[in-house]
Amino acid sequence: EEPIVSGNRIVIQNFIFEGAAKLKSSKDNTILTLVNSSIASFARASVTFDPPKNLSESKLVFYAKGGKGGERLAFALKDRNNVMAFDKGKAYPFPDGLTTRWQKAEVALTETSKQFEDRKVSALRFDFGTKDTENKPGDTIFIKDLQIVPV
């Protein structure tokens, strides 16, 4: 079975798709292709860490781009007690939306909510559905090089 994390890279093949992501999203060894369909108002790609990962003193780094440009991406982390890392549940690493060129995101885990246990992170999730990001059906986001990097 594939490890969830190989070195400092999170293995793309371990992501599962939920909601509007299920129909057309895909994954290969290098790229996560997230496609919002119209079957649900939410679209997610998530990976579960079992056992939970210690992400204290770390940041998550990845590259993303949109199919057309303007797509929005939200990012969420949960600890083993289901506490969300960020105050409103999600972080938006590209506040102005994505472009059609690869952009680097760095999500530092220093600004998480007080109850969040950064030493026991159990799940990482990308949200890109209509409800969370206002993306339209057919909007596509590409993600690559997802890594856990020490700060």
N, CA, C and O atoms as a GROMACS GRO file, in nm:
protein
  604
    1GLU      N    1   0.085  -0.120   0.000
    1GLU     CA    2   0.000   0.000   0.000
    1GLU      C    3   0.088   0.125   0.000
    1GLU      O    4   0.191   0.130   0.068
    2GLU      N    5   0.046   0.224  -0.077
    2GLU     CA    6   0.119   0.351  -0.086
    2GLU      C    7   0.123   0.420   0.049
    2GLU      O    8   0.022   0.424   0.119
    3PRO      N    9   0.238   0.474   0.088
    3PRO     CA   10   0.239   0.556   0.209
    3PRO      C   11   0.163   0.686   0.184
    3PRO      O   12   0.157   0.733   0.070
    4ILE      N   13   0.106   0.744   0.289
    4ILE     CA   14   0.034   0.871   0.275
    4ILE      C   15   0.134   0.983   0.246
    4ILE      O   16   0.109   1.070   0.163
    5VAL      N   17   0.247   0.979   0.317
    5VAL     CA   18   0.351   1.079   0.298
    5VAL      C   19   0.479   1.006   0.263
    5VAL      O   20   0.520   0.913   0.333
    6SER      N   21   0.544   1.046   0.154
    6SER     CA   22   0.669   0.987   0.111
    6SER      C   23   0.777   1.094   0.122
    6SER      O   24   0.774   1.192   0.047
    7GLY      N   25   0.871   1.077   0.213
    7GLY     CA   26   0.964   1.186   0.243
    7GLY      C   27   0.882   1.301   0.299
    7GLY      O   28   0.817   1.285   0.403
    8ASN      N   29   0.884   1.415   0.234
    8ASN     CA   30   0.799   1.526   0.279
    8ASN      C   31   0.682   1.550   0.184
    8ASN      O   32   0.608   1.646   0.201
    9ARG      N   33   0.665   1.463   0.084
    9ARG     CA   34   0.556   1.479  -0.014
    9ARG      C   35   0.432   1.400   0.029
    9ARG      O   36   0.442   1.286   0.075
   10ILE      N   37   0.317   1.464   0.012
   10ILE     CA   38   0.190   1.394   0.036
   10ILE      C   39   0.154   1.326  -0.096
   10ILE      O   40   0.147   1.391  -0.200
   11VAL      N   41   0.130   1.196  -0.091
   11VAL     CA   42   0.107   1.117  -0.211
   11VAL      C   43  -0.031   1.149  -0.270
   11VAL      O   44  -0.134   1.128  -0.206
   12ILE      N   45  -0.030   1.200  -0.393
   12ILE     CA   46  -0.153   1.243  -0.462
   12ILE      C   47  -0.252   1.128  -0.477
   12ILE      O   48  -0.373   1.148  -0.467
   13GLN      N   49  -0.201   1.006  -0.500
   13GLN     CA   50  -0.289   0.891  -0.523
   13GLN      C   51  -0.380   0.860  -0.405
   13GLN      O   52  -0.481   0.791  -0.422
   14ASN      N   53  -0.348   0.909  -0.285
   14ASN     CA   54  -0.427   0.879  -0.166
   14ASN      C   55  -0.550   0.969  -0.149
   14ASN      O   56  -0.630   0.946  -0.059
   15PHE      N   57  -0.565   1.071  -0.233
   15PHE     CA   58  -0.681   1.160  -0.220
   15PHE      C   59  -0.808   1.088  -0.263
   15PHE      O   60  -0.808   1.008  -0.356
   16ILE      N   61  -0.918   1.120  -0.192
   16ILE     CA   62  -1.049   1.072  -0.234
   16ILE      C   63  -1.135   1.192  -0.270
   16ILE      O   64  -1.116   1.301  -0.216
   17PHE      N   65  -1.228   1.173  -0.361
   17PHE     CA   66  -1.315   1.280  -0.409
   17PHE      C   67  -1.454   1.264  -0.351
   17PHE      O   68  -1.505   1.153  -0.339
   18GLU      N   69  -1.516   1.378  -0.314
   18GLU     CA   70  -1.650   1.377  -0.257
   18GLU      C   71  -1.737   1.482  -0.325
   18GLU      O   72  -1.686   1.578  -0.382
   19GLY      N   73  -1.870   1.461  -0.320
   19GLY     CA   74  -1.964   1.558  -0.374
   19GLY      C   75  -1.946   1.577  -0.523
   19GLY      O   76  -1.933   1.480  -0.598
   20ALA      N   77  -1.945   1.703  -0.567
   20ALA     CA   78  -1.936   1.735  -0.709
   20ALA      C   79  -1.798   1.704  -0.767
   20ALA      O   80  -1.777   1.716  -0.888
   21ALA      N   81  -1.704   1.663  -0.683
   21ALA     CA   82  -1.571   1.626  -0.732
   21ALA      C   83  -1.570   1.486  -0.790
   21ALA      O   84  -1.482   1.452  -0.870
   22LYS      N   85  -1.668   1.402  -0.752
   22LYS     CA   86  -1.664   1.260  -0.787
   22LYS      C   87  -1.672   1.233  -0.937
   22LYS      O   88  -1.603   1.143  -0.986
   23LEU      N   89  -1.753   1.307  -1.010
   23LEU     CA   90  -1.780   1.273  -1.149
   23LEU      C   91  -1.658   1.281  -1.240
   23LEU      O   92  -1.630   1.186  -1.312
   24LYS      N   93  -1.586   1.393  -1.236
   24LYS     CA   94  -1.484   1.417  -1.339
   24LYS      C   95  -1.344   1.442  -1.286
   24LYS      O   96  -1.250   1.451  -1.364
   25SER      N   97  -1.328   1.453  -1.154
   25SER     CA   98  -1.194   1.477  -1.100
   25SER      C   99  -1.108   1.353  -1.119
   25SER      O  100  -1.159   1.242  -1.133
   26SER      N  101  -0.975   1.374  -1.119
   26SER     CA  102  -0.885   1.260  -1.139
   26SER      C  103  -0.753   1.286  -1.067
   26SER      O  104  -0.726   1.397  -1.020
   27LYS      N  105  -0.671   1.182  -1.058
   27LYS     CA  106  -0.541   1.193  -0.993
   27LYS      C  107  -0.447   1.097  -1.063
   27LYS      O  108  -0.487   0.991  -1.110
   28ASP      N  109  -0.321   1.137  -1.070
   28ASP     CA  110  -0.218   1.046  -1.117
   28ASP      C  111  -0.099   1.060  -1.023
   28ASP      O  112  -0.114   1.113  -0.913
   29ASN      N  113   0.016   1.016  -1.064
   29ASN     CA  114   0.131   1.022  -0.973
   29ASN      C  115   0.176   1.163  -0.940
   29ASN      O  116   0.240   1.185  -0.837
   30THR      N  117   0.143   1.260  -1.025
   30THR     CA  118   0.198   1.394  -1.005
   30THR      C  119   0.094   1.505  -0.988
   30THR      O  120   0.122   1.604  -0.920
   31ILE      N  121  -0.025   1.490  -1.048
   31ILE     CA  122  -0.121   1.602  -1.048
   31ILE      C  123  -0.259   1.557  -1.002
   31ILE      O  124  -0.310   1.452  -1.041
   32LEU      N  125  -0.318   1.641  -0.917
   32LEU     CA  126  -0.457   1.626  -0.873
   32LEU      C  127  -0.538   1.720  -0.962
   32LEU      O  128  -0.513   1.841  -0.963
   33THR      N  129  -0.633   1.666  -1.038
   33THR     CA  130  -0.718   1.747  -1.126
   33THR      C  131  -0.857   1.753  -1.064
   33THR      O  132  -0.928   1.653  -1.058
   34LEU      N  133  -0.895   1.872  -1.017
   34LEU     CA  134  -1.021   1.891  -0.946
   34LEU      C  135  -1.122   1.956  -1.039
   34LEU      O  136  -1.101   2.069  -1.085
   35VAL      N  137  -1.230   1.885  -1.069
   35VAL     CA  138  -1.333   1.937  -1.158
   35VAL      C  139  -1.464   1.948  -1.082
   35VAL      O  140  -1.514   1.849  -1.028
   36ASN      N  141  -1.520   2.069  -1.078
   36ASN     CA  142  -1.648   2.092  -1.012
   36ASN      C  143  -1.759   2.054  -1.109
   36ASN      O  144  -1.766   2.108  -1.219
   37SER      N  145  -1.847   1.962  -1.070
   37SER     CA  146  -1.962   1.928  -1.153
   37SER      C  147  -2.086   1.987  -1.086
   37SER      O  148  -2.076   2.051  -0.982
   38SER      N  149  -2.200   1.967  -1.144
   38SER     CA  150  -2.322   2.028  -1.090
   38SER      C  151  -2.401   1.932  -1.001
   38SER      O  152  -2.513   1.965  -0.962
   39ILE      N  153  -2.348   1.813  -0.968
   39ILE     CA  154  -2.429   1.715  -0.894
   39ILE      C  155  -2.445   1.748  -0.746
   39ILE      O  156  -2.534   1.692  -0.681
   40ALA      N  157  -2.361   1.836  -0.692
   40ALA     CA  158  -2.372   1.873  -0.550
   40ALA      C  159  -2.318   2.014  -0.534
   40ALA      O  160  -2.244   2.063  -0.620
   41SER      N  161  -2.356   2.081  -0.425
   41SER     CA  162  -2.309   2.218  -0.404
   41SER      C  163  -2.168   2.221  -0.349
   41SER      O  164  -2.102   2.325  -0.352
   42PHE      N  165  -2.119   2.105  -0.296
   42PHE     CA  166  -1.982   2.102  -0.245
   42PHE      C  167  -1.899   2.007  -0.331
   42PHE      O  168  -1.950   1.911  -0.387
   43ALA      N  169  -1.770   2.036  -0.340
   43ALA     CA  170  -1.674   1.950  -0.411
   43ALA      C  171  -1.547   1.948  -0.327
   43ALA      O  172  -1.493   2.053  -0.291
   44ARG      N  173  -1.500   1.827  -0.295
   44ARG     CA  174  -1.384   1.814  -0.208
   44ARG      C  175  -1.290   1.705  -0.258
   44ARG      O  176  -1.331   1.607  -0.320
   45ALA      N  177  -1.163   1.727  -0.228
   45ALA     CA  178  -1.062   1.622  -0.242
   45ALA      C  179  -0.991   1.617  -0.107
   45ALA      O  180  -0.941   1.719  -0.061
   46SER      N  181  -0.987   1.500  -0.045
   46SER     CA  182  -0.927   1.493   0.088
   46SER      C  183  -0.839   1.371   0.103
   46SER      O  184  -0.851   1.272   0.031
   47VAL      N  185  -0.749   1.382   0.200
   47VAL     CA  186  -0.661   1.272   0.235
   47VAL      C  187  -0.661   1.261   0.387
   47VAL      O  188  -0.662   1.362   0.458
   48THR      N  189  -0.660   1.137   0.436
   48THR     CA  190  -0.662   1.111   0.580
   48THR      C  191  -0.526   1.060   0.623
   48THR      O  192  -0.467   0.973   0.557
   49PHE      N  193  -0.476   1.113   0.733
   49PHE     CA  194  -0.349   1.068   0.788
   49PHE      C  195  -0.378   0.968   0.901
   49PHE      O  196  -0.438   1.003   1.002
   50ASP      N  197  -0.334   0.844   0.882
   50ASP     CA  198  -0.353   0.742   0.983
   50ASP      C  199  -0.223   0.668   1.000
   50ASP      O  200  -0.187   0.589   0.912
   51PRO      N  201  -0.150   0.688   1.108
   51PRO     CA  202  -0.185   0.768   1.225
   51PRO      C  203  -0.176   0.918   1.195
   51PRO      O  204  -0.116   0.958   1.095
   52PRO      N  205  -0.235   1.002   1.283
   52PRO     CA  206  -0.228   1.148   1.264
   52PRO      C  207  -0.083   1.197   1.255
   52PRO      O  208   0.007   1.139   1.316
   53LYS      N  209  -0.062   1.305   1.179
   53LYS     CA  210   0.072   1.360   1.157
   53LYS      C  211   0.098   1.478   1.249
   53LYS      O  212   0.009   1.556   1.281
   54ASN      N  213   0.223   1.488   1.292
   54ASN     CA  214   0.268   1.605   1.368
   54ASN      C  215   0.310   1.711   1.267
   54ASN      O  216   0.413   1.699   1.202
   55LEU      N  217   0.229   1.817   1.254
   55LEU     CA  218   0.260   1.924   1.160
   55LEU      C  219   0.301   2.052   1.232
   55LEU      O  220   0.305   2.159   1.172
   56SER      N  221   0.332   2.041   1.364
   56SER     CA  222   0.381   2.159   1.435
   56SER      C  223   0.516   2.195   1.373
   56SER      O  224   0.588   2.107   1.327
   57GLU      N  225   0.548   2.321   1.373
   57GLU     CA  226   0.674   2.368   1.313
   57GLU      C  227   0.679   2.339   1.163
   57GLU      O  228   0.788   2.327   1.106
   58SER      N  229   0.563   2.328   1.098
   58SER     CA  230   0.559   2.295   0.956
   58SER      C  231   0.470   2.391   0.879
   58SER      O  232   0.390   2.465   0.937
   59LYS      N  233   0.488   2.388   0.749
   59LYS     CA  234   0.393   2.455   0.660
   59LYS      C  235   0.365   2.360   0.544
   59LYS      O  236   0.447   2.274   0.512
   60LEU      N  237   0.249   2.377   0.484
   60LEU     CA  238   0.215   2.298   0.367
   60LEU      C  239   0.240   2.384   0.245
   60LEU      O  240   0.199   2.500   0.239
   61VAL      N  241   0.308   2.327   0.148
   61VAL     CA  242   0.345   2.399   0.028
   61VAL      C  243   0.292   2.319  -0.091
   61VAL      O  244   0.307   2.196  -0.095
   62PHE      N  245   0.231   2.388  -0.188
   62PHE     CA  246   0.186   2.322  -0.309
   62PHE      C  247   0.176   2.425  -0.422
   62PHE      O  248   0.182   2.545  -0.398
   63TYR      N  249   0.161   2.375  -0.542
   63TYR     CA  250   0.142   2.460  -0.659
   63TYR      C  251   0.003   2.434  -0.715
   63TYR      O  252  -0.044   2.320  -0.716
   64ALA      N  253  -0.063   2.540  -0.761
   64ALA     CA  254  -0.198   2.525  -0.817
   64ALA      C  255  -0.214   2.619  -0.936
   64ALA      O  256  -0.149   2.723  -0.944
   65LYS      N  257  -0.303   2.581  -1.027
   65LYS     CA  258  -0.343   2.669  -1.137
   65LYS      C  259  -0.485   2.635  -1.178
   65LYS      O  260  -0.534   2.525  -1.150
   66GLY      N  261  -0.550   2.730  -1.244
   66GLY     CA  262  -0.686   2.708  -1.290
   66GLY      C  263  -0.690   2.673  -1.438
   66GLY      O  264  -0.596   2.703  -1.512
   67GLY      N  265  -0.798   2.611  -1.480
   67GLY     CA  266  -0.816   2.577  -1.621
   67GLY      C  267  -0.838   2.701  -1.706
   67GLY      O  268  -0.786   2.711  -1.817
   68LYS      N  269  -0.918   2.796  -1.654
   68LYS     CA  270  -0.948   2.919  -1.728
   68LYS      C  271  -0.891   3.042  -1.660
   68LYS      O  272  -0.873   3.146  -1.723
   69GLY      N  273  -0.863   3.030  -1.530
   69GLY     CA  274  -0.823   3.147  -1.451
   69GLY      C  275  -0.945   3.200  -1.376
   69GLY      O  276  -1.057   3.196  -1.428
   70GLY      N  277  -0.924   3.248  -1.254
   70GLY     CA  278  -1.032   3.301  -1.172
   70GLY      C  279  -1.093   3.200  -1.077
   70GLY      O  280  -1.174   3.237  -0.992
   71GLU      N  281  -1.057   3.073  -1.089
   71GLU     CA  282  -1.110   2.971  -0.999
   71GLU      C  283  -1.061   2.997  -0.857
   71GLU      O  284  -0.953   3.053  -0.836
   72ARG      N  285  -1.143   2.956  -0.759
   72ARG     CA  286  -1.106   2.976  -0.618
   72ARG      C  287  -1.087   2.841  -0.552
   72ARG      O  288  -1.154   2.743  -0.586
   73LEU      N  289  -0.994   2.837  -0.456
   73LEU     CA  290  -0.960   2.713  -0.387
   73LEU      C  291  -0.955   2.740  -0.238
   73LEU      O  292  -0.895   2.838  -0.193
   74ALA      N  293  -1.019   2.652  -0.161
   74ALA     CA  294  -1.013   2.661  -0.016
   74ALA      C  295  -0.938   2.539   0.037
   74ALA      O  296  -0.933   2.435  -0.028
   75PHE      N  297  -0.879   2.556   0.155
   75PHE     CA  298  -0.792   2.456   0.212
   75PHE      C  299  -0.833   2.435   0.358
   75PHE      O  300  -0.853   2.533   0.430
   76ALA      N  301  -0.845   2.311   0.402
   76ALA     CA  302  -0.886   2.284   0.540
   76ALA      C  303  -0.801   2.172   0.600
   76ALA      O  304  -0.756   2.082   0.529
   77LEU      N  305  -0.782   2.180   0.731
   77LEU     CA  306  -0.715   2.074   0.807
   77LEU      C  307  -0.800   2.041   0.928
   77LEU      O  308  -0.864   2.128   0.986
   78LYS      N  309  -0.801   1.911   0.966
   78LYS     CA  310  -0.871   1.869   1.087
   78LYS      C  311  -0.775   1.791   1.174
   78LYS      O  312  -0.686   1.723   1.124
   79ASP      N  313  -0.794   1.803   1.306
   79ASP     CA  314  -0.713   1.721   1.396
   79ASP      C  315  -0.792   1.594   1.433
   79ASP      O  316  -0.904   1.574   1.386
   80ARG      N  317  -0.732   1.511   1.517
   80ARG     CA  318  -0.794   1.382   1.551
   80ARG      C  319  -0.927   1.397   1.622
   80ARG      O  320  -1.006   1.302   1.625
   81ASN      N  321  -0.954   1.515   1.682
   81ASN     CA  322  -1.082   1.540   1.748
   81ASN      C  323  -1.181   1.615   1.658
   81ASN      O  324  -1.282   1.666   1.706
   82ASN      N  325  -1.151   1.620   1.530
   82ASN     CA  326  -1.236   1.687   1.431
   82ASN      C  327  -1.240   1.839   1.446
   82ASN      O  328  -1.332   1.904   1.397
   83VAL      N  329  -1.142   1.897   1.514
   83VAL     CA  330  -1.133   2.043   1.526
   83VAL      C  331  -1.066   2.096   1.399
   83VAL      O  332  -0.962   2.045   1.357
   84MET      N  333  -1.127   2.198   1.340
   84MET     CA  334  -1.072   2.258   1.218
   84MET      C  335  -0.957   2.351   1.256
   84MET      O  336  -0.959   2.414   1.361
   85ALA      N  337  -0.856   2.359   1.167
   85ALA     CA  338  -0.736   2.437   1.196
   85ALA      C  339  -0.758   2.588   1.190
   85ALA      O  340  -0.699   2.663   1.267
   86PHE      N  341  -0.845   2.632   1.099
   86PHE     CA  342  -0.858   2.776   1.076
   86PHE      C  343  -0.990   2.827   1.132
   86PHE      O  344  -1.090   2.754   1.135
   87ASP      N  345  -0.991   2.951   1.176
   87ASP     CA  346  -1.107   3.006   1.247
   87ASP      C  347  -1.239   2.989   1.174
   87ASP      O  348  -1.340   2.957   1.237
   88LYS      N  349  -1.242   3.008   1.044
   88LYS     CA  350  -1.368   2.990   0.970
   88LYS      C  351  -1.370   2.854   0.901
   88LYS      O  352  -1.449   2.831   0.810
   89GLY      N  353  -1.284   2.763   0.946
   89GLY     CA  354  -1.282   2.628   0.890
   89GLY      C  355  -1.188   2.613   0.773
   89GLY      O  356  -1.128   2.507   0.754
   90LYS      N  357  -1.174   2.719   0.693
   90LYS     CA  358  -1.096   2.709   0.570
   90LYS      C  359  -1.001   2.828   0.557
   90LYS      O  360  -1.023   2.936   0.612
   91ALA      N  361  -0.895   2.804   0.482
   91ALA     CA  362  -0.803   2.911   0.442
   91ALA      C  363  -0.812   2.922   0.290
   91ALA      O  364  -0.833   2.822   0.221
   92TYR      N  365  -0.795   3.040   0.238
   92TYR     CA  366  -0.798   3.064   0.094
   92TYR      C  367  -0.660   3.112   0.051
   92TYR      O  368  -0.631   3.231   0.057
   93PRO      N  369  -0.572   3.019   0.007
   93PRO     CA  370  -0.434   3.056  -0.021
   93PRO      C  371  -0.418   3.150  -0.141
   93PRO      O  372  -0.314   3.215  -0.155
   94PHE      N  373  -0.518   3.159  -0.228
   94PHE     CA  374  -0.512   3.248  -0.344
   94PHE      C  375  -0.633   3.342  -0.339
   94PHE      O  376  -0.732   3.319  -0.408
   95PRO      N  377  -0.627   3.448  -0.256
   95PRO     CA  378  -0.745   3.533  -0.235
   95PRO      C  379  -0.798   3.600  -0.362
   95PRO      O  380  -0.916   3.633  -0.370
   96ASP      N  381  -0.713   3.620  -0.460
   96ASP     CA  382  -0.758   3.682  -0.586
   96ASP      C  383  -0.795   3.580  -0.692
   96ASP      O  384  -0.820   3.616  -0.807
   97GLY      N  385  -0.800   3.452  -0.655
   97GLY     CA  386  -0.832   3.347  -0.752
   97GLY      C  387  -0.706   3.297  -0.821
   97GLY      O  388  -0.600   3.358  -0.810
   98LEU      N  389  -0.720   3.188  -0.891
   98LEU     CA  390  -0.608   3.127  -0.961
   98LEU      C  391  -0.590   3.186  -1.100
   98LEU      O  392  -0.684   3.243  -1.157
   99THR      N  393  -0.470   3.172  -1.153
   99THR     CA  394  -0.444   3.208  -1.292
   99THR      C  395  -0.422   3.077  -1.369
   99THR      O  396  -0.434   2.969  -1.311
  100THR      N  397  -0.390   3.087  -1.496
  100THR     CA  398  -0.364   2.967  -1.575
  100THR      C  399  -0.216   2.927  -1.566
  100THR      O  400  -0.172   2.834  -1.635
  101ARG      N  401  -0.140   2.996  -1.483
  101ARG     CA  402   0.001   2.961  -1.460
  101ARG      C  403   0.014   2.902  -1.320
  101ARG      O  404  -0.064   2.934  -1.231
  102TRP      N  405   0.113   2.814  -1.301
  102TRP     CA  406   0.136   2.755  -1.169
  102TRP      C  407   0.171   2.865  -1.069
  102TRP      O  408   0.259   2.947  -1.095
  103GLN      N  409   0.104   2.865  -0.954
  103GLN     CA  410   0.132   2.958  -0.845
  103GLN      C  411   0.163   2.876  -0.721
  103GLN      O  412   0.104   2.770  -0.699
  104LYS      N  413   0.255   2.927  -0.640
  104LYS     CA  414   0.294   2.856  -0.519
  104LYS      C  415   0.211   2.903  -0.400
  104LYS      O  416   0.191   3.023  -0.381
  105ALA      N  417   0.162   2.808  -0.323
  105ALA     CA  418   0.090   2.840  -0.199
  105ALA      C  419   0.173   2.788  -0.083
  105ALA      O  420   0.229   2.678  -0.088
  106GLU      N  421   0.180   2.868   0.023
  106GLU     CA  422   0.245   2.824   0.146
  106GLU      C  423   0.147   2.850   0.259
  106GLU      O  424   0.115   2.965   0.289
  107VAL      N  425   0.099   2.744   0.321
  107VAL     CA  426   0.003   2.755   0.430
  107VAL      C  427   0.076   2.725   0.560
  107VAL      O  428   0.103   2.609   0.591
  108ALA      N  429   0.107   2.830   0.636
  108ALA     CA  430   0.177   2.813   0.762
  108ALA      C  431   0.078   2.768   0.868
  108ALA      O  432  -0.037   2.813   0.870
  109LEU      N  433   0.121   2.680   0.955
  109LEU     CA  434   0.032   2.630   1.059
  109LEU      C  435   0.052   2.705   1.191
  109LEU      O  436   0.023   2.654   1.299
  110THR      N  437   0.103   2.826   1.180
  110THR     CA  438   0.126   2.908   1.299
  110THR      C  439   0.002   2.986   1.339
  110THR      O  440  -0.010   3.029   1.454
  111GLU      N  441  -0.090   3.006   1.246
  111GLU     CA  442  -0.209   3.088   1.273
  111GLU      C  443  -0.335   3.004   1.280
  111GLU      O  444  -0.438   3.041   1.224
  112THR      N  445  -0.327   2.892   1.349
  112THR     CA  446  -0.444   2.805   1.360
  112THR      C  447  -0.524   2.840   1.485
  112THR      O  448  -0.476   2.912   1.572
  113SER      N  449  -0.647   2.789   1.491
  113SER     CA  450  -0.730   2.818   1.608
  113SER      C  451  -0.668   2.752   1.732
  113SER      O  452  -0.596   2.653   1.720
  114LYS      N  453  -0.697   2.808   1.848
  114LYS     CA  454  -0.632   2.764   1.973
  114LYS      C  455  -0.662   2.618   2.008
  114LYS      O  456  -0.577   2.550   2.067
  115GLN      N  457  -0.781   2.569   1.974
  115GLN     CA  458  -0.817   2.432   2.011
  115GLN      C  459  -0.754   2.328   1.917
  115GLN      O  460  -0.750   2.210   1.950
  116PHE      N  461  -0.706   2.370   1.801
  116PHE     CA  462  -0.651   2.279   1.701
  116PHE      C  463  -0.520   2.217   1.750
  116PHE      O  464  -0.429   2.288   1.793
  117GLU      N  465  -0.511   2.083   1.742
  117GLU     CA  466  -0.389   2.012   1.783
  117GLU      C  467  -0.299   1.989   1.661
  117GLU      O  468  -0.318   1.892   1.587
  118ASP      N  469  -0.201   2.078   1.640
  118ASP     CA  470  -0.117   2.065   1.521
  118ASP      C  471  -0.021   1.946   1.527
  118ASP      O  472   0.046   1.915   1.428
  119ARG      N  473  -0.014   1.879   1.640
  119ARG     CA  474   0.068   1.759   1.652
  119ARG      C  475  -0.012   1.632   1.620
  119ARG      O  476   0.044   1.522   1.617
  120LYS      N  477  -0.142   1.646   1.596
  120LYS     CA  478  -0.229   1.530   1.570
  120LYS      C  479  -0.323   1.559   1.453
  120LYS      O  480  -0.445   1.548   1.467
  121VAL      N  481  -0.266   1.596   1.339
  121VAL     CA  482  -0.348   1.630   1.222
  121VAL      C  483  -0.393   1.502   1.153
  121VAL      O  484  -0.312   1.417   1.117
  122SER      N  485  -0.525   1.488   1.134
  122SER     CA  486  -0.579   1.364   1.080
  122SER      C  487  -0.628   1.375   0.936
  122SER      O  488  -0.644   1.274   0.868
  123ALA      N  489  -0.654   1.498   0.888
  123ALA     CA  490  -0.704   1.511   0.751
  123ALA      C  491  -0.669   1.646   0.691
  123ALA      O  492  -0.658   1.748   0.759
  124LEU      N  493  -0.652   1.642   0.559
  124LEU     CA  494  -0.626   1.762   0.479
  124LEU      C  495  -0.728   1.761   0.366
  124LEU      O  496  -0.755   1.656   0.308
  125ARG      N  497  -0.784   1.878   0.336
  125ARG     CA  498  -0.892   1.881   0.237
  125ARG      C  499  -0.882   2.005   0.150
  125ARG      O  500  -0.853   2.114   0.199
  126PHE      N  501  -0.908   1.987   0.022
  126PHE     CA  502  -0.926   2.099  -0.071
  126PHE      C  503  -1.075   2.109  -0.100
  126PHE      O  504  -1.138   2.010  -0.135
  127ASP      N  505  -1.132   2.230  -0.086
  127ASP     CA  506  -1.272   2.255  -0.121
  127ASP      C  507  -1.273   2.343  -0.246
  127ASP      O  508  -1.200   2.442  -0.254
  128PHE      N  509  -1.359   2.308  -0.344
  128PHE     CA  510  -1.364   2.388  -0.467
  128PHE      C  511  -1.503   2.388  -0.529
  128PHE      O  512  -1.518   2.415  -0.648
  129GLY      N  513  -1.605   2.357  -0.448
  129GLY     CA  514  -1.742   2.353  -0.498
  129GLY      C  515  -1.810   2.488  -0.494
  129GLY      O  516  -1.753   2.585  -0.444
  130THR      N  517  -1.930   2.494  -0.547
  130THR     CA  518  -2.006   2.619  -0.557
  130THR      C  519  -2.031   2.681  -0.420
  130THR      O  520  -2.017   2.802  -0.404
  131LYS      N  521  -2.069   2.599  -0.321
  131LYS     CA  522  -2.105   2.651  -0.189
  131LYS      C  523  -1.986   2.718  -0.119
  131LYS      O  524  -2.001   2.824  -0.059
  132ASP      N  525  -1.867   2.657  -0.126
  132ASP     CA  526  -1.751   2.706  -0.053
  132ASP      C  527  -1.669   2.810  -0.127
  132ASP      O  528  -1.605   2.895  -0.065
  133THR      N  529  -1.670   2.803  -0.260
  133THR     CA  530  -1.577   2.888  -0.336
  133THR      C  531  -1.644   2.965  -0.450
  133THR      O  532  -1.580   3.047  -0.516
  134GLU      N  533  -1.772   2.938  -0.474
  134GLU     CA  534  -1.846   3.001  -0.583
  134GLU      C  535  -1.793   2.962  -0.721
  134GLU      O  536  -1.820   3.031  -0.819
  135ASN      N  537  -1.718   2.852  -0.729
  135ASN     CA  538  -1.677   2.803  -0.860
  135ASN      C  539  -1.800   2.752  -0.933
  135ASN      O  540  -1.894   2.701  -0.871
  136LYS      N  541  -1.799   2.764  -1.065
  136LYS     CA  542  -1.911   2.718  -1.147
  136LYS      C  543  -1.888   2.574  -1.191
  136LYS      O  544  -1.774   2.526  -1.193
  137PRO      N  545  -1.997   2.504  -1.227
  137PRO     CA  546  -1.979   2.368  -1.279
  137PRO      C  547  -1.885   2.372  -1.400
  137PRO      O  548  -1.896   2.458  -1.487
  138GLY      N  549  -1.793   2.277  -1.403
  138GLY     CA  550  -1.695   2.271  -1.511
  138GLY      C  551  -1.562   2.338  -1.476
  138GLY      O  552  -1.461   2.312  -1.541
  139ASP      N  553  -1.562   2.424  -1.373
  139ASP     CA  554  -1.436   2.488  -1.334
  139ASP      C  555  -1.337   2.380  -1.290
  139ASP      O  556  -1.373   2.285  -1.220
  140THR      N  557  -1.212   2.395  -1.333
  140THR     CA  558  -1.110   2.294  -1.309
  140THR      C  559  -0.987   2.357  -1.243
  140THR      O  560  -0.943   2.466  -1.280
  141ILE      N  561  -0.933   2.286  -1.144
  141ILE     CA  562  -0.814   2.330  -1.072
  141ILE      C  563  -0.713   2.216  -1.073
  141ILE      O  564  -0.749   2.100  -1.053
  142PHE      N  565  -0.587   2.250  -1.096
  142PHE     CA  566  -0.479   2.152  -1.095
  142PHE      C  567  -0.388   2.179  -0.975
  142PHE      O  568  -0.354   2.294  -0.947
  143ILE      N  569  -0.348   2.073  -0.904
  143ILE     CA  570  -0.260   2.085  -0.788
  143ILE      C  571  -0.146   1.986  -0.803
  143ILE      O  572  -0.166   1.872  -0.843
  144LYS      N  573  -0.023   2.033  -0.771
  144LYS     CA  574   0.093   1.943  -0.778
  144LYS      C  575   0.190   1.977  -0.665
  144LYS      O  576   0.180   2.082  -0.601
  145ASP      N  577   0.285   1.888  -0.643
  145ASP     CA  578   0.396   1.909  -0.548
  145ASP      C  579   0.349   1.947  -0.409
  145ASP      O  580   0.395   2.046  -0.352
  146LEU      N  581   0.258   1.870  -0.355
  146LEU     CA  582   0.205   1.896  -0.220
  146LEU      C  583   0.304   1.840  -0.118
  146LEU      O  584   0.329   1.719  -0.114
  147GLN      N  585   0.359   1.930  -0.035
  147GLN     CA  586   0.465   1.891   0.058
  147GLN      C  587   0.444   1.947   0.198
  147GLN      O  588   0.379   2.050   0.217
  148ILE      N  589   0.499   1.876   0.295
  148ILE     CA  590   0.508   1.926   0.432
  148ILE      C  591   0.652   1.973   0.450
  148ILE      O  592   0.746   1.895   0.436
  149VAL      N  593   0.669   2.102   0.480
  149VAL     CA  594   0.802   2.161   0.487
  149VAL      C  595   0.824   2.220   0.626
  149VAL      O  596   0.737   2.291   0.676
  150PRO      N  597   0.938   2.194   0.689
  150PRO     CA  598   0.964   2.257   0.819
  150PRO      C  599   0.979   2.408   0.806
  150PRO      O  600   1.029   2.458   0.705
  151VAL      N  601   0.934   2.482   0.908
  151VAL     CA  602   0.949   2.628   0.904
  151VAL      C  603   1.076   2.671   0.975
  151VAL      O  604   1.106   2.790   0.982
   0.00000   0.00000   0.00000
